[in-house]
Amino acid sequence: MENKQIIEFTCAAPDCGRPVRFDLDDLDPDHPSLKCRACGRSYTLPDGAVRKLGLLKELIEAIRKARPILGESSVGIEVAGHKVSVPYYLLLTRMTSELALQIDDEKLDFHFIVKPLKSENKP
Ligand SMILES: [Zn+2]
């Protein structure tokens, strides 16, 4: 089964700010580097970054697999005076799909682009 998780962060180059997307499996674990396709700026991931992203990927996968038992329950939160029910699955996915990493002198937020499951396309 195809099981790719695309990761995205915002290019930190001045006047760029475009999304840089990559697949964890495409990185060289010994020399993890990335290049912004829009401006050409290159990023070298710090030690341990690939491992951390890999752990996060596994966590997201575990949550996806547990969806049948998480999908039925929801968490009630107050938004501007209204009570909103947020499905537990969605809440967990949002919580775990971001990782902040220090790269050179900048702190960048890496987001996993969580693809919706087929059943989520239903209205
Ligand atoms: Zn760029």
Residues whose N, C-alpha, C, O or C-beta is under 5 A from the ligand:
A	BS01	ZN	C11 A13 C16 G17 C36 A38 C39 G40 R41
